[in-house]
Amino acid sequence: MNNVLALAGVVIKELYRRKDFYVLFVLTAVITLMLGSVKFFNDDRIVRFLKDACLLLIWISSLVIAITTTARQIPEERESRTIFPLLAKPVSRAELIMGKFLGCWLACGLALIVFYFFFGAITASREHALPAIIYLQAVWLHWICLGIVVALVLLGSVVFTAPSSNATISFIIVVGIMFCGGHLNKVAVHMGGMAGTIVYTIYYSIPHLEWYDLREMLIHDWVRIPWLPCAEATFYGVVYSTFLLGATWLVFRRKTLTV
């Protein structure tokens, strides 16, 4: 466990030494402040539009951070040849994968706290209210969702050789699942036959990342969701992340490390 935590700490330090997070945060902050300064903030429809735009920026920024940070972990270790002394020490390949995953996941969590704290402060200053419980649920489920994304990209990093191709393919898959994954069962009903069966299989096989998107609840100030569905979504995310990490380990343990 000490090896895993040490590797995770290196990943977290690496993220905050790079400019990716700061550029995305400054961009989100500037756009949020510009939208928050609109004089029509007393109109409910305007408020909802502004909150929708800001939350969309937070989701995009978090996905960019998660995918780009994870995609370069193992390939950069291999290219710089630092992976060889790492594995020469008493660090197994499973510990390397877990350390990279934990570091990327925790770094995403810290980024989410910064983004949502800033968004909540701006919203509370305008609406004079802050539903803390629903914000806590939104951050938690968003973080669980990013855990699945990090595990998926980590699997791609041991399959694809180039970080750029892994990041591009992963981003397309994640965005496709979030926008289309929840509607595949409806498509399968209309298709029928073998094609419908294939679409149904895809529907039940993919991780349903859209379940973790609570933007509508924050935008419309709905009441918090019950804790049981929140716990079920957490369990689903943990199981799916574990499955993806297991697949990553199976591929990585058979992979010959060459430069």
ChimeraX attribute file (.defattr): number of C-alpha atoms within 10 A of each C-alpha:
attribute: neighborCount
match mode: 1-to-1
recipient: residues
	/A:1	9
	/A:2	10
	/A:3	17
	/A:4	20
	/A:5	16
	/A:6	13
	/A:7	22
	/A:8	24
	/A:9	18
	/A:10	14
	/A:11	24
	/A:12	20
	/A:13	12
	/A:14	15
	/A:15	19
	/A:16	13
	/A:17	11
	/A:18	11
	/A:19	10
	/A:20	15
	/A:21	20
	/A:22	14
	/A:23	12
	/A:24	19
	/A:25	20
	/A:26	11
	/A:27	13
	/A:28	23
	/A:29	19
	/A:30	12
	/A:31	16
	/A:32	21
	/A:33	14
	/A:34	11
	/A:35	19
	/A:36	20
	/A:37	12
	/A:38	12
	/A:39	9
	/A:40	12
	/A:41	17
	/A:42	11
	/A:43	9
	/A:44	11
	/A:45	13
	/A:46	15
	/A:47	21
	/A:48	17
	/A:49	14
	/A:50	21
	/A:51	24
	/A:52	17
	/A:53	16
	/A:54	23
	/A:55	22
	/A:56	14
	/A:57	20
	/A:58	21
	/A:59	17
	/A:60	15
	/A:61	21
	/A:62	22
	/A:63	20
	/A:64	17
	/A:65	22
	/A:66	25
	/A:67	26
	/A:68	21
	/A:69	28
	/A:70	29
	/A:71	29
	/A:72	19
	/A:73	19
	/A:74	20
	/A:75	19
	/A:76	14
	/A:77	13
	/A:78	15
	/A:79	11
	/A:80	11
	/A:81	14
	/A:82	12
	/A:83	17
	/A:84	13
	/A:85	10
	/A:86	16
	/A:87	13
	/A:88	9
	/A:89	9
	/A:90	10
	/A:91	15
	/A:92	15
	/A:93	16
	/A:94	17
	/A:95	19
	/A:96	20
	/A:97	24
	/A:98	23
	/A:99	23
	/A:100	27
	/A:101	25
	/A:102	22
	/A:103	26
	/A:104	31
	/A:105	26
	/A:106	18
	/A:107	23
	/A:108	26
	/A:109	21
	/A:110	12
	/A:111	23
	/A:112	21
	/A:113	15
	/A:114	13
	/A:115	23
	/A:116	18
	/A:117	14
	/A:118	17
	/A:119	21
	/A:120	18
	/A:121	13
	/A:122	18
	/A:123	18
	/A:124	13
	/A:125	12
	/A:126	14
	/A:127	11
	/A:128	9
	/A:129	11
	/A:130	15
	/A:131	14
	/A:132	11
	/A:133	12
	/A:134	18
	/A:135	18
	/A:136	14
	/A:137	18
	/A:138	21
	/A:139	21
	/A:140	18
	/A:141	21
	/A:142	23
	/A:143	24
	/A:144	22
	/A:145	25
	/A:146	28
	/A:147	25
	/A:148	26
	/A:149	26
	/A:150	30
	/A:151	30
	/A:152	25
	/A:153	30
	/A:154	30
	/A:155	25
	/A:156	22
	/A:157	25
	/A:158	20
	/A:159	14
	/A:160	15
	/A:161	12
	/A:162	15
	/A:163	23
	/A:164	14
	/A:165	14
	/A:166	24
	/A:167	23
	/A:168	13
	/A:169	14
	/A:170	23
	/A:171	19
	/A:172	12
	/A:173	15
	/A:174	22
	/A:175	15
	/A:176	12
	/A:177	19
	/A:178	18
	/A:179	11
	/A:180	14
	/A:181	20
	/A:182	17
	/A:183	12
	/A:184	17
	/A:185	18
	/A:186	13
	/A:187	16
	/A:188	20
	/A:189	14
	/A:190	10
	/A:191	14
	/A:192	13
	/A:193	10
	/A:194	10
	/A:195	14
	/A:196	18
	/A:197	15
	/A:198	13
	/A:199	19
	/A:200	18
	/A:201	14
	/A:202	15
	/A:203	21
	/A:204	13
	/A:205	9
	/A:206	13
	/A:207	21
	/A:208	21
	/A:209	24
	/A:210	17
	/A:211	14
	/A:212	22
	/A:213	15
	/A:214	20
	/A:215	18
	/A:216	13
	/A:217	15
	/A:218	19
	/A:219	17
	/A:220	14
	/A:221	13
	/A:222	12
	/A:223	11
	/A:224	17
	/A:225	14
	/A:226	9
	/A:227	10
	/A:228	9
	/A:229	10
	/A:230	17
	/A:231	12
	/A:232	11
	/A:233	19
	/A:234	18
	/A:235	13
	/A:236	17
	/A:237	24
	/A:238	16
	/A:239	13
	/A:240	19
	/A:241	23
	/A:242	15
	/A:243	15
	/A:244	21
	/A:245	23
	/A:246	17
	/A:247	15
	/A:248	22
	/A:249	21
	/A:250	14
	/A:251	13
	/A:252	18
	/A:253	13
	/A:254	8
	/A:255	11
	/A:256	7
	/A:257	11
	/A:258	8
	/A:259	8
